[in-house]
Amino acid sequence: MMKSGIREKFCVAVLLCSMLGFMSCDKHVPVSEEQRYTQADVEFDSALKYYLDKSYDSEITEVAVTGDKVRVSGTYRGTGEFWVVEVPPFMDVVRLSEPLTEVKPESSSFSFEVDRHTRLSGGLGYDRLLSKWAIVRKTENGGYDLVSAAHYADSAPVKSHPAPVPLRNKKGLGGIFNNAYLTDFDELDLGSATLNMYVTMFAYLSEGPGRIAHEYEGRTYWFDESHMANFDYLLGEAGKRGMAVAAILLVQRAGDAADRELGELLMDDNCNGGTLTLPDMTKAESVHCFAAITDFLAQRYSRDDAAYGRISKWIVMNEIDIASSWANIGDRPENVHADYYIKILRLVNNIVRQYDENTEVLASFCHSWTDPAGGFPAKSMIETVNKMGKKEGDYRWGLAYHSYPWNLLDPKCWACESSTFSMNTGCISFKNLEVMNKWIYMPENMYKGTQKRSVWLSEAGLNAPSYSEEDLVLQAAGTAYAWKKVAALDGIDAWQWHNWFDNVGDGSGALLGLRKFLDEDNDGEPKEAWHVFKAAGTDSEDEVFEKYLDVIGIDSWDGIIVPADEIK
């Protein structure tokens, strides 16, 4: 038993770790059979599926954004009264009743310009960079018949030109935070990291002491200076070592927000539980708020001089497929949930690429592939993101994938029964990363059909069931096996180990840290897996890894990679 004084300090450390590096082992929570969707959502889900599958004769061919104008070009075919309509993120193209803007084209082949910046009802400023455009035919009752797919902006002026941050190697660390072991950046020779940005912890709607003002489209928001200074320091330390850092944008429920009013503005009205929600995409004021937060962060961390540090990738939310826990907007059908998330991806993409033309947004999913891990199958949601992107104008999104074993408590990742070498495997873990490697290189999954999308294993580690020598060896053996897989597969760009330290916030008794608990009993002592991770990619790798061959039950590392042509 811990003494009470030690427990108090331990709880503070745990709170810090859980704030800055989270994960739950309780992923496999079955969706209740009693769950029912509203009739409106069922119809919306069906309309979205129809939209995704339908081929349209008319087309928006280009949306070009300049400093002060938006030029929309396209063609329509058929008879009737045709209009081009503007669809902002807080509206739905498949159930449009009052579009933001209507323009009647002069001919069937058209190109027109509108002002980039406008005002919504109530005087709220709005940047049309965030809108998509579609062609409709007016119906006899004054409604809209959609005759084209919608189309987002293809191009926009770039405001800054920070140098790209190439990955030095595939080794990374998830959820970095300030502590006495930043020396791990050097000792482990890390090439990348992720940084959790709970925007509801540091964004405010009103002025206050120690807050930084940021004006966005005519409205001012404020950001906690000390919180930013902490990010600045971490990013500066990572930058000194040439590490590429991905920010993970996260939104808490309103009750957990530093500014309750802002939290309520960002939380979807249908949110009914879970740890995290998604920024509300149904109201103009909510979209404005999240866009302003994104704009502030992108400006600050994409400067040419890197004065505050650099963010090179943007991970948008967390494990979208486990919707009820990490992306709760209520009980919604899969297409509705995916469409909601895609709007957020697009918003972040269009804002951050103004400041860094080399950046990418990464969509976050757990180890589920075709078997839902308490939500929706990751594969079908990822393919919806891909299909919707092709339909509405392709953009540079990638994957932030969490390749845990299906049983997160079992460090023997090489034995995960749910991870098969099939394109329809239930789970993609370290055992069968070859499936992801093959998927990411398929032309239909590539950007514009030719450029591979990034894959960061942005939250993935292995459990040590206890601190016994046997369990620590098993975790270390799994680490060696996982590294051999990651290192051999070109489609996997980087692996950010989760968790840095053991953390009770990981749930179910999991001890996922490379280091033991950051408390007075353990003081973050490195585990055997830490030494394996340190050796990975170095001249000592073979020597350090050799002892684990017997643990895994193989004679050599040769042959552990399954060729792509054997994966069906």
N, C-alpha and C positions, 0 to 999 in steps of 0.2 A: 504494500500500500504506500502511496505517496504521502508525505507529510503535507499538512494543509498549506503551508507557505510555499512549498515547491509547486503544489497543484495550482495555486493562483498564478504563478509565473508561467507555468506550463500552459494554462488556459489562454493567457495573453499571446503566447507564441503560436498556439493553435489558431486563435482568432486571426492573427496576422497572416499565417500561412493559408488559412481557408479563404481569406479575402483576396489574396494575391495569387493563389494557385489551387483551384478547386477541382474536384472530380468526385463522383459518387460511384460506388461499386454496386449500388442497387439499380442496375440498368434494366434487368430483365423482369420488369413488372408488367404482367399481362394487362392489356386494355380490358376494362370491365365489359362484360357482355351486355350490361344494362345501358351502356353508353348509347345515346341516340343523338343524331344531328337534327337541327331544325330543318323544316321543309325548305326554307329559303336557302340554306347552305347546301342541301341536297341538289336543288335546282342550279345553284351557282356552280357546284362541283361538276355537274353534267355539262353546263354551258362551257366551262373551261376546257373540259375534255374534247368537246366538239370543236372548239376554237383551235386547240392544238392539232387536231387531226385533219382539219379542213384545208383544202387548197383554194386560194382566192385568185380570181382573174385580175383584180385591180391591185395596185401596189404603191406604197410609199417607197420610192427608190433611194432617197437621201434626206437626212436631216442634218444640216450643217449649222453649227453655232459659232458666231463670231463674238467680238467684245460687246456689241450692242444689238445684234440682230439674230434671228433664227430663220434660215431658209429651208423651206419644205418643198420637195419635188416628188412627182409621182405621175401615175397614169391610172385612168379608170376606164372600164369597158361596160357596155350595156346601155340601157335606156332608163330614164327617170331623172330625178333631181339629186345631184351628187354634191356632197359637201366634204370638206376636210375638217376633222375635229381634233381638238387638243385634249389629251387625257392626262391630267396630273396624277401623282401617286395615290392621292386620296380618292380617286375615282376608279371604276372598273370598266374596262373597255367592253366586256361582254354583257354588261347590264347598264349601259349608259343612258341617262335620262336628260341631263343638262350638262353638256361638255363645257369646259372652261372657255373655249374659243371655237367659233365656227367660221370657216372661210369658204366661200363659194368659188371654185376654180373657174377660170375663164374658158378653159378648153379641157379636153380629155387628157392632154399631156400638159402638165402645169409645173410652175415653180413660182413661189411667192415668198415674201419676207414679212415677218412681224417683229416688233420690238422684243428683245430678249427679256427685259425686265418689265414686269407689269404689277398690278395690284389686284388682290382678291377682294371680295366683299368684306367690308369692315376695315379696308385700308391696309391689310397685311401684304407686305412685299413678297414677290414670288419670282424665282429665276426659272425661266422656261427650259433651261438646261436639264431639268428633272423630268420634263414631260415626254410623252410619246404621242404620236400622231397617227390617225387612221382615216380611211375614206368610208363614208356612209352614204346610204341612199335614204332620203326622207320617205316615210310611209304615209299613207292617206290620213292616218290618225295623228300625224305629227311626231311619230316615233322615229327610231333610227334602225336601219338594216345595215349591219356591218358587211362591207364588201371587200375589205382588205385586212391583212394583219396590221397591227399597230407597229410603229417603228420609233425607236429611241434615237437620240443624237449619235451620229457617226463620228463627229469631230467637234472639238472645242479648243479655244486658245489655251496654251500652256503658260501659266503665270510664273513658274520657276523651273529650274533645270538642275536639280541635284544629281550628282553622279550616282549611277547605280551601285548597289552594294552586292557584289557577287558572293556566292556561297564558297567559302574556303574549303569546306569539307561538309560531310553529312551529319556531324555530331552537333546536337543542340540540347537546350534545356528549357523546359516549360515553366511558365509562371514565375519568372525571376522577380525577386524583391530584395531590398537592401538588408544585408545581414553580414556577419563576420566572415562568411565563406565566399565572398566574391572572387577570392583567389581561385575558385574552381573554374572561372572563365579561362584562366591560364593553365591550370594544372590539367584540366580535361581537354584543353585545346579546342574550345567550343567555336563552331562556325556560325551558330544561330541561336536564337532564343525567342520565346513568346513573352509578351507582357500584357497582363490582364488590365483592361481599362473599363472598370465599372463606371460608366458615365454618370450614373445617378449618385455616385459618391462625391463628385466634384463639380457638377454643373448646377447653376442657380438661375432663377428668373429675376432676382432682385440684387441690387448693389449691397455690399457689406464689406467689413474690414478684411483685408488680405485677399481680395478677389480681383481677378483680372477681367477687364471689360472686353467684349468682342461684339462688334456690330455685324449683323447679317441681314441683308435685305430690309433695312430700315428699322430693325429691332435689336436691342442690346441684350446680351446674355452675359453671365458672369461665371468665372471659373476659379476654384480654390487655388491660391498661389502656392501653398505648401505642398499640395498634392502634385501640382505641376513640377515643382522643384524636385520632388522625389523621382518622377518620371525622367526629368532632365538628367539627373545624376546617373540613374541606371542606364539610360541610353548613351550617355557620355562614356561610361565605363565600357559598355559593349562596343561603342564606336572606336575607342582607342585600340581595340583588339580586332577590328575589322569584322565584327559579328553582324550578320543580318538579323534584324528584329522585326517580328510581326506583332502588331497590336491586335488584341482580341477585344472588340467592342461588345460590351455587355450592358444589359438594362435590367435592373432589379425591380421587384414589385414596389408599388408606391410607398408602402409602409416601411420599406428599408432605405428609402432615398434620403439623402441629406436635406434636400428641399422637397417637402411633401407635395407642394403644389406642382413642382416640375415632375415629380414622380407620377402624380395622377394624370398629368398631361401626356406623359409618355406611355403609360400603361393602357393597353387595350381594355375597353369596357367589359369584354367577355372573359378576361383572365380569371381563372377560378382555382388557382393553386400553383404549385411548383415553386422552384427557387428563382428562376429568371423568366422574364417575359420578352416580348418583342416590342420595339417602338411602335406606337399606334400609327398605322397607315390609313386610318379611316377619316381623320380630321385634318384640315388644312393647318391649323395651329400646331398640332402635334408633329406633323411632317416638318413644318418650319423649324420647330425646336430641335428635332433630331438632325436636320440638315445643318443647322447652325453649329451644333456640337461637333459634327463631323468636319465642317469647314474650319472651325477653330483648331482642331487637332491636326488636320492635314496641313494647314498653313504653318503651324508651329514646328511640325516634325518633318517638313519637306523643304526646308530652306536650302538655298544654294550653299550657304556657309555652315549649315548644320549647327547653328548657334545653340540650339536646345537638344541636339541629338537627332537621330534619323530613325524613322519608321520606314521599312522597305516593303512590307506587305501588310494588308489589312484583313484580319480574320473577322468575319461578320457573324456575330453571335456564337452560340455554342450548341452543338449536337441538335440540330434542327429536327432530326428524325425522332428524337425522344421528346416530343413536343410538350407533353404535360409537365415534365420536370424542368426543362431548360429553355423552352421557347413557348411558354403557355399563353395562348390567346383564346382559351376556352376549347371546348370539344368541337373541332372542325374537321371536315373530310380532307383527305390527303391533297387533292388538287387545290383546294381553297388555302390550305396551310402553305403549300409550296408556292402558290402565286403570291401570297402575302410576303413570304420571305424573299422571293425574286424581286419584288418592288424595293425592298431594303438593300439587297445586293446592288441593284441598278443605281439607287440613290447614292450609296457610298462610292461605287465605281465612278460615277460621273463627277462627283465632287473631288475625290482624291486625285484623279488623273489630271485635273487642272494644275495641280501642284507638283506632280511627279509622273512624267509620261512613261516611266519604266515600272511603275508599281502594278500590283494585281490585288484584286479582292479574292479571298479564299473562302469557300463555303464549307461550313463545319458539320461533320457527320461522325457518328460513332462507328463501332466495328460491325454493326449490322450490315448485311448486304441484301439478301432476300428474306431473311428471317427478322421480323421486327423485334427490336430490343425494348419493348414497352411503348412502342409508338408506330411508326411507319417504316417499311423497308428502305434502307438508305439508297439502294440501287435505283429504285423507281423514282425516288425524289431527285436524285442526281440527274437522272435521265430527263426528268421534267425541266430542271434548270437548263440542261443542255438544249433540249428541244425548243423551249421558249426563247432561249438566246438566239438560236438559228432563225426562229420565226420573226423575232422583233429586232434583229440586228445584232450580230455576234459581238462579244466583248471579252476582255481578258480576265476571265474568272478561272480559279483553280480550286484545288481541294485541300482542306485542312482535315485530315482523316485520322481517326483514333483507333489504331490497329491492336487493341488489346485482345488477348484470348477471350473466347466466348465466356468462359468462367474466369472472371478477373482475379479470383483468389488462387488460381492454379498457376504457378510459375513455369510449369512444363509446357511452354507455348508450342513446342514441337509435336505435342500429342493432342492438340485441340481437335476433337472429333467433328466439330461444326465447321471447321476450315478445310474444305475439300478443294481439289484442283479442277474446279468447274466454274464456268462463267456465271453460273447460277448458284454458287456456294451460299450457304446460309450466313457465313461470317467471313470477313477478310481480317486475318490476324497476321502476326509475324510468320506463322507457318506457311501461309499461302499468298504472300504478297505478290507472287507472280501473276495472280489474277488481276490485281490492280495495275500491275505493270503492263499487262497485255491490253487491258481496257483503255488505259490512258493513251496508248499509241494507236488505237483504232482511228482511222481518218474521220469517221463520223463523230468522234468525241474530241477532236482537236480544234483549236481555234482556227477559224477559216478553213478547216479541213487539212491544214498543213503544219501548224505549230503546236507542239506538245504543251499541255497545260501543266502548271506546277502542282506537285503533290508534296505537301509537308505532312509528316506524321506528327501533328502538332501537340498531341496529348496521348502518349503511349508509354507504358512502363510495365514492369513485372513485379508481382507480389513476392514478398518473403513471408510466409505464413507466421513465422516467429523469428526470434533472434537465436534460435538453435543453430549449431554449425551446419547441420543437414539442410535446413531451410535456406540459410544464407548461400550455401553452395548451389542449391536449386535455382535461386534467383540469379546467381552469377552465371550458371550454365545457360539459362534462358537468355541472358543478356548477350553472351557470346554468340549463340545461335541466331538471335534477332539481328545482331550487327552483321553477321555474315550474309544474311538475306538482304538487308538494306544496302550494304556496300556493293553487292553484285548486280543490283537492278537499277538501270539507268533512269527508269521512269520515276523512281522515288528520289526526290531531290534532297530531303533533309528529314531528320528524326529528332524531335524535341522530347527528351525523356520527361515523363511525369511520374513521380513527383520528386522535387529536389530533396525534400526531407520527408520522413514519415509524418503523417498528418491524420489526426482522428477524423477530419473532415472528409477523408476518402471513403469512409463508411465501411460497414460489414467487417471491421477488423483488419482491413487491408493495410499492409506495410509496403507501400510502393516506392518509398524513397530510395535514392542512391545513398543517402545518409540517414542515420537514425534520428529520432525525435530531437528537435532543437530545444531541449530542456536541461535541467541541472543533472539529471541522471545520465543522460546520453551525450549532451552537448554537440549534437550533430555529427557524431562519429561516422566516418565513412564505412560503408558495408562492403562486402567482397565484390558486389556488383559495381561499386564505384571504381574499384581498381581495374575491373574488366573493361568498363567504359573508357577509362583513362588510356588503357593499352590499345583500344580499338583504333585502327588506322595508323598505328605507329610501327616502328621496327620490332617492337617487342610483342606485337599482337599474337603471332604464332606460338611463341613460347608461353605466354600467359593463358591463351585459349586452349592449349593442348590437353590440360587436365580434365576439361569438361567433355571431351569426346566420349569417355566411358560413362559419364553421368547421363548423357543423351542416348548412348547406346549405338554409336556409329564409329567407324574406323578412321574416317577423315572427313574434312569439310567438302571434299570433292563430291559432286553429285547431289548436294542438297537443293540445288536450283532445278526446278522442273521446267523444261523447254516450253516455249509458248505454243508450239504445235501440238503438245500433249494436253493442253488445256482446252476443253470443248465447252 
